Amino acid sequence: MNGAETLDYARDAVYVMLLMSGPIMVVALMVGLVIALFQALTQIQEMTLVFVPKIVAIFVTLLLLLPFMASTLAGFMNRTMENIIIVGGTV
């Protein structure tokens, strides 16, 4: 395995990481912004108000995106195993 293949593999790993974590981060950001706007409009300055809705939103997002995340991770693992077999066969 040369340097270019290693960089391709690393780029693929970062892309998979972004695919799996991106939607959850976006949902957490949106929920945080909505709650911050609500707090600013109502002048409720409770610091713990953000945590429960954010945790619930992240949990629901995880449940909804679990099939997508599993297939993405399984595809990456299959490509990884194919690379391991190819590199192991050339040694």
Rosetta silent file (secondary structure, phi, psi, omega in degrees, C-alpha in Angstrom):
SEQUENCE: MNGAETLDYARDAVYVMLLMSGPIMVVALMVGLVIALFQALTQIQEMTLVFVPKIVAIFVTLLLLLPFMASTLAGFMNRTMENIIIVGGTV
SCORE:     score description
SCORE:     0.000 S_00000001
   1 L     0.000  121.701 -178.132    0.000    0.000    0.000 S_00000001
   2 L   -93.571 -177.244 -175.622    1.569    3.244   -1.126 S_00000001
   3 H   -64.604  -38.157 -179.302    1.053    6.780    0.100 S_00000001
   4 H   -65.720  -40.772  178.544   -1.715    7.656   -2.350 S_00000001
   5 H   -66.823  -36.977  177.688   -3.788    4.635   -1.341 S_00000001
   6 H   -64.956  -41.822  177.668   -3.278    5.478    2.325 S_00000001
   7 H   -66.412  -37.708  176.237   -4.479    9.045    1.733 S_00000001
   8 H   -62.831  -42.030  179.063   -7.508    7.757   -0.191 S_00000001
   9 H   -65.414  -42.348  179.237   -8.350    5.436    2.672 S_00000001
  10 H   -64.996  -40.626  177.969   -7.948    8.243    5.234 S_00000001
  11 H   -63.442  -40.971  177.574  -10.120   10.570    3.130 S_00000001
  12 H   -63.477  -39.010  179.255  -12.780    7.859    2.891 S_00000001
  13 H   -65.668  -41.621  178.461  -12.646    7.382    6.677 S_00000001
  14 H   -66.461  -39.333  178.426  -13.105   11.108    7.313 S_00000001
  15 H   -63.063  -43.161  178.186  -15.997   11.212    4.821 S_00000001
  16 H   -64.191  -40.562  178.192  -17.730    8.310    6.580 S_00000001
  17 H   -61.184  -42.347  178.702  -17.186   10.010    9.935 S_00000001
  18 H   -68.118  -37.438  177.280  -18.789   13.211    8.619 S_00000001
  19 H   -63.591  -36.314 -176.765  -21.699   11.275    7.110 S_00000001
  20 H   -82.582  -34.591 -176.420  -22.394    9.579   10.407 S_00000001
  21 H   -96.218  -21.965 -175.915  -21.943   12.529   12.753 S_00000001
  22 H   -58.031  -52.923 -178.950  -23.114   15.400   10.550 S_00000001
  23 H   -60.530  -36.753  179.913  -26.889   14.919   10.741 S_00000001
  24 H   -67.647  -40.891  178.988  -26.789   14.495   14.511 S_00000001
  25 H   -66.131  -38.128  179.042  -24.713   17.636   14.924 S_00000001
  26 H   -64.811  -43.143  178.541  -27.059   19.608   12.666 S_00000001
  27 H   -63.087  -44.263  178.934  -30.101   18.508   14.692 S_00000001
  28 H   -62.315  -39.470  178.191  -28.365   19.417   17.957 S_00000001
  29 H   -64.278  -45.500 -179.122  -27.426   22.809   16.518 S_00000001
  30 H   -64.198  -43.735  178.967  -30.970   23.517   15.323 S_00000001
  31 H   -63.591  -41.676  177.879  -32.538   22.498   18.636 S_00000001
  32 H   -61.942  -40.725  178.659  -30.004   24.633   20.501 S_00000001
  33 H   -67.006  -40.800  179.286  -30.757   27.642   18.301 S_00000001
  34 H   -64.241  -43.114 -179.910  -34.518   27.253   18.707 S_00000001
  35 H   -68.262  -38.263  177.568  -34.208   26.988   22.484 S_00000001
  36 H   -64.158  -40.270  176.815  -31.825   29.945   22.612 S_00000001
  37 H   -64.252  -42.727  177.185  -34.289   32.003   20.578 S_00000001
  38 H   -60.294  -43.553  179.128  -37.104   30.913   22.902 S_00000001
  39 H   -65.572  -37.337  179.571  -35.035   31.904   25.929 S_00000001
  40 H   -69.122  -37.328 -178.805  -34.191   35.268   24.396 S_00000001
  41 H   -73.917  -35.964 -177.263  -37.815   36.010   23.551 S_00000001
  42 H   -97.113   -6.072 -178.455  -39.238   34.971   26.919 S_00000001
  43 L    59.660   30.984  171.932  -36.244   36.111   29.008 S_00000001
  44 L   -89.399  115.957 -175.645  -36.076   32.725   30.733 S_00000001
  45 L  -109.071   45.084  177.623  -32.409   32.308   31.556 S_00000001
  46 L   -82.740  120.523 -175.801  -32.423   28.741   32.855 S_00000001
  47 H   -71.267  -29.266 -176.233  -29.128   27.091   31.890 S_00000001
  48 H   -86.359   -3.841 -178.535  -30.431   23.509   32.148 S_00000001
  49 H   -64.271  -25.378 -175.504  -33.396   24.124   29.822 S_00000001
  50 H   -76.189  -32.981 -166.665  -31.289   23.269   26.774 S_00000001
  51 H   -67.992  -48.344 -174.874  -30.151   19.800   27.805 S_00000001
  52 H   -64.637  -49.585  178.206  -33.352   17.710   27.919 S_00000001
  53 H   -62.714  -35.066  179.758  -34.786   18.760   24.519 S_00000001
  54 H   -67.479  -42.721  178.355  -31.370   18.415   22.924 S_00000001
  55 H   -64.070  -42.687  179.008  -30.864   14.907   24.327 S_00000001
  56 H   -64.043  -43.443  179.886  -34.341   13.854   23.204 S_00000001
  57 H   -64.087  -41.099  178.685  -33.790   15.283   19.716 S_00000001
  58 H   -66.458  -40.885  178.992  -30.426   13.545   19.384 S_00000001
  59 H   -63.359  -44.171  178.574  -31.902   10.241   20.569 S_00000001
  60 H   -64.334  -40.963  177.873  -34.792   10.460   18.078 S_00000001
  61 H   -62.558  -42.252  176.731  -32.357   11.367   15.298 S_00000001
  62 H   -60.497  -43.389  179.218  -30.189    8.375   16.176 S_00000001
  63 H   -63.883  -39.511 -178.857  -33.210    6.083   16.041 S_00000001
  64 H   -73.167  -34.865 -175.750  -34.316    7.450   12.682 S_00000001
  65 H   -95.602    2.372 -177.511  -30.854    7.407   11.099 S_00000001
  66 H   -58.864  -42.366  177.489  -29.698    4.076   12.516 S_00000001
  67 H   -63.020  -41.315  177.581  -30.344    2.093    9.281 S_00000001
  68 H   -63.288  -44.323 -179.106  -28.473    4.682    7.208 S_00000001
  69 H   -65.638  -39.666  179.679  -25.587    4.771    9.656 S_00000001
  70 H   -66.043  -42.088  179.962  -25.372    0.984    9.807 S_00000001
  71 H   -68.946  -37.121  177.356  -25.298    0.612    6.024 S_00000001
  72 H   -64.015  -45.454 -179.722  -22.695    3.371    5.689 S_00000001
  73 H   -68.807  -36.037  177.773  -20.468    1.781    8.320 S_00000001
  74 H   -66.710  -39.609  176.864  -20.962   -1.704    6.836 S_00000001
  75 H   -63.517  -41.805  177.862  -19.951   -0.434    3.391 S_00000001
  76 H   -64.589  -40.575  179.740  -16.843    1.189    4.829 S_00000001
  77 H   -66.460  -38.345  176.569  -15.973   -2.011    6.694 S_00000001
  78 H   -62.425  -43.628  177.329  -16.405   -4.073    3.516 S_00000001
  79 H   -63.660  -37.693  178.167  -14.059   -1.741    1.631 S_00000001
  80 H   -63.910  -45.453 -179.683  -11.585   -1.951    4.516 S_00000001
  81 H   -65.492  -37.622  176.894  -11.641   -5.761    4.498 S_00000001
  82 H   -62.997  -40.689  177.270  -11.188   -5.814    0.722 S_00000001
  83 H   -65.106  -38.533  178.466   -8.139   -3.553    1.098 S_00000001
  84 H   -64.718  -41.644  179.639   -6.738   -5.788    3.816 S_00000001
  85 H   -66.333  -41.514 -179.751   -7.171   -8.855    1.604 S_00000001
  86 H   -66.005  -45.806 -179.651   -5.597   -7.120   -1.393 S_00000001
  87 H   -67.655  -39.524  178.589   -2.604   -5.846    0.602 S_00000001
  88 H   -66.619  -29.489  179.232   -2.165   -9.189    2.386 S_00000001
  89 H   -77.639  -20.097 -177.655   -2.147  -11.029   -0.943 S_00000001
  90 H   -93.260   -7.194 -177.483    0.621   -8.856   -2.398 S_00000001
  91 L   -76.094    0.000    0.000    3.086   -9.276    0.467 S_00000001
